[in-house]
């Protein structure tokens, strides 16, 4: 048998606002269709159905200002989202324990190869190649929950491409609130410190191309600016 040498993968981590600290990322969970207007634009009923999740690899998270345009797509879409980072975990959490597990919040963009997703949906196949590709989860710096009075109950959320606003909404429009999302995830898997959750996107998702500058904003959180290279 030949000898193989495996280099350990680099630890994915998020910057922490106002410090040199880094938050190690363990897993990435994403909630689908958590804003009624986005559910409608994607052709679905926005009634309060149970939240569903998909995942991205931890190393899909990037804080780099330059993000490579991925291969295999001609229809890359932006989806601005509130990202929640967990400093504690557990299974079957109630909403109080879910809230207590939050370490911090950030602005993120769920990049989606929409053409691959549409093909997967049409053929009843998984979305993995549409969602879980390299650098598909850009995130801004985390605002630590400790010592902050920021709350995810309301606040403007938006994304602009080359200065033109494409997505605009409010966190108050989320169908499932953050503690409910965490509690729902904990009923399926045991959550752990380092897990992060993308909480869904408002309406206005659309294409972006190489050279586009994306500015993602949530009121009260550090901004996220990326360029598609």
C-alpha positions in Angstrom: 0.0 0.0 0.0 1.4 3.5 -0.8 1.9 6.0 2.0 -0.4 9.0 1.8 0.1 12.3 3.5 -2.9 14.4 4.2 -2.4 18.0 5.1 -4.9 19.1 7.7 -7.5 21.5 6.3 -7.2 25.1 7.4 -9.5 26.0 10.2 -12.4 28.1 8.8 -13.0 31.1 11.0 -14.9 34.4 11.2 -13.4 37.7 12.2 -14.7 39.3 15.4 -15.5 43.0 15.2 -13.3 45.3 17.2 -10.6 42.7 17.9 -8.0 40.4 16.4 -9.9 37.3 17.7 -11.2 34.7 15.3 -14.3 32.5 15.8 -13.7 28.9 14.6 -16.5 27.6 12.4 -17.6 24.0 12.9 -20.6 23.6 10.6 -22.8 25.8 8.4 -26.6 25.4 8.4 -28.9 27.5 6.1 -32.6 28.0 6.4 -34.6 28.1 3.2 -37.6 30.4 2.5 -37.8 32.3 5.8 -39.2 35.5 4.3 -42.7 35.4 2.8 -41.9 37.7 -0.1 -38.9 35.6 -1.1 -41.0 32.4 -0.8 -43.5 33.9 -3.2 -40.8 35.0 -5.7 -39.5 31.5 -5.7 -43.0 30.1 -6.4 -43.9 28.8 -3.0 -46.6 29.3 -0.4 -45.3 31.6 2.4 -47.5 30.0 5.1 -45.7 29.1 8.3 -44.5 25.6 7.3 -41.8 24.0 9.4 -38.3 25.4 8.6 -36.1 23.3 6.4 -32.3 23.4 6.3 -29.5 22.7 3.9 -25.7 22.8 4.7 -22.5 24.2 3.4 -19.0 23.0 4.3 -17.2 25.1 7.0 -14.6 26.2 4.5 -17.2 27.7 2.3 -17.1 30.6 4.9 -14.9 33.4 3.8 -14.3 36.9 5.0 -12.1 37.8 2.0 -13.1 40.9 0.1 -12.4 39.1 -3.2 -14.6 36.1 -3.9 -14.0 33.9 -6.9 -16.8 33.5 -9.4 -17.5 29.7 -9.2 -17.3 27.3 -12.2 -20.2 25.4 -13.7 -22.6 28.3 -13.6 -23.9 31.1 -15.8 -26.4 32.2 -13.2 -24.9 33.0 -9.8 -27.4 34.6 -7.4 -26.9 36.7 -4.2 -28.9 36.1 -1.1 -28.2 38.5 1.9 -28.8 36.9 5.3 -28.4 37.4 9.0 -25.9 34.8 10.3 -26.0 33.5 13.8 -22.9 32.0 15.5 -23.3 29.6 18.4 -21.1 29.6 21.4 -23.0 26.7 23.1 -25.1 23.8 21.8 -27.2 20.8 22.7 -30.1 18.8 21.5 -33.8 19.5 21.8 -33.2 23.0 23.0 -36.1 25.2 24.0 -36.2 28.9 22.8 -34.6 30.2 26.0 -31.7 27.8 25.7 -31.5 28.6 22.0 -31.2 32.3 22.7 -28.6 31.7 25.4 -26.5 29.6 22.9 -25.9 32.6 20.6 -22.3 33.9 20.6 -22.7 36.6 18.0 -24.3 37.8 14.7 -23.0 38.8 11.3 -24.1 39.8 7.8 -23.7 37.0 5.3 -24.3 36.2 1.6 -25.6 32.8 0.5 -24.2 32.5 -3.0 -26.2 30.1 -5.2 -25.6 28.6 -8.6 -29.2 29.1 -9.5 -29.1 27.2 -12.8 -27.7 24.1 -11.1 -30.3 24.4 -8.4 -33.1 24.6 -11.0 -31.8 21.6 -12.7 -31.5 19.7 -9.4 -35.1 20.6 -8.5 -36.4 19.5 -11.9 -34.7 16.1 -11.6 -35.5 15.7 -7.9 -31.8 15.7 -7.0 -30.0 17.2 -4.0 -28.9 20.9 -4.1 -25.3 20.3 -3.0 -23.5 21.6 -6.1 -25.9 24.6 -6.2 -25.2 25.7 -2.7 -22.1 24.0 -1.2 -19.2 25.2 -3.3 -15.9 27.0 -2.6 -16.3 30.5 -1.0 -20.1 30.2 -1.2 -20.7 31.8 2.2 -19.0 35.2 2.5 -19.5 36.7 6.0 -18.7 40.0 7.6 -17.2 40.3 11.1 -19.1 38.9 14.0 -20.7 41.3 16.6 -20.4 39.5 19.9 -23.7 39.1 21.8 -21.9 39.6 25.2 -22.0 43.3 26.1 -24.2 44.2 23.1 -27.8 45.3 23.2 -28.3 44.4 19.5 -31.2 42.0 18.9 -32.3 40.1 15.8 -36.0 41.0 16.2 -36.0 43.9 13.7 -33.7 46.0 11.6 -33.2 46.8 7.9 -31.5 44.2 5.7 -30.3 45.0 2.2 -28.0 44.1 -0.6 -26.7 46.4 -3.4 -24.9 45.4 -6.6 -22.6 48.1 -7.9 -24.5 50.7 -5.9 -28.0 49.6 -7.0 -30.2 48.2 -4.3 -31.5 44.7 -5.2 -32.7 43.3 -1.9 -34.4 45.3 0.8 -36.4 44.1 3.8 -36.5 43.9 7.6 -35.5 41.2 10.1 -39.0 41.5 11.5 -40.4 39.9 8.3 -38.7 36.6 9.1 -41.3 33.8 9.3 -39.3 31.9 11.9 -37.5 34.0 14.6 -33.9 33.2 15.4 -34.6 31.2 18.7 -37.2 29.2 16.8 -34.7 28.4 14.1 -32.0 27.3 16.5 -34.5 25.1 18.5 -35.8 23.5 15.2 -32.2 22.7 14.1 -31.4 21.2 17.5 -34.3 18.7 17.2 -32.6 17.2 14.1 -28.9 17.3 15.2 -27.0 18.1 18.4 -25.7 21.6 17.9 -22.2 22.5 19.0 -20.1 25.6 19.7 -18.8 26.9 16.3 -21.9 26.1 14.4 -23.3 29.0 12.3 -26.7 29.4 10.9 -27.8 31.5 7.8 -31.4 32.5 8.6 -32.9 33.2 5.2 -33.1 36.0 2.7 -35.7 38.6 1.7 -37.0 39.1 -1.8 -35.0 40.5 -4.7 -32.4 37.7 -5.2 -30.8 37.9 -8.6 -27.7 37.4 -10.7 -24.3 38.8 -10.2 -21.3 38.5 -12.6 -17.5 38.8 -12.5 -16.4 42.3 -11.4 -19.6 43.1 -9.5 -19.3 44.7 -6.1 -21.8 43.4 -3.6 -22.6 45.4 -0.5 -24.6 43.5 2.2 -26.0 45.4 5.2 -28.0 44.7 8.3 -28.8 47.7 10.6 -26.5 47.7 13.6 -24.0 45.0 12.3 -20.6 45.3 10.7 -20.9 45.6 6.9 -19.9 43.1 4.3 -18.4 44.1 1.0 -17.2 41.7 -1.6 -16.1 41.7 -5.3 -16.7 38.7 -7.6 -13.3 38.0 -9.2 
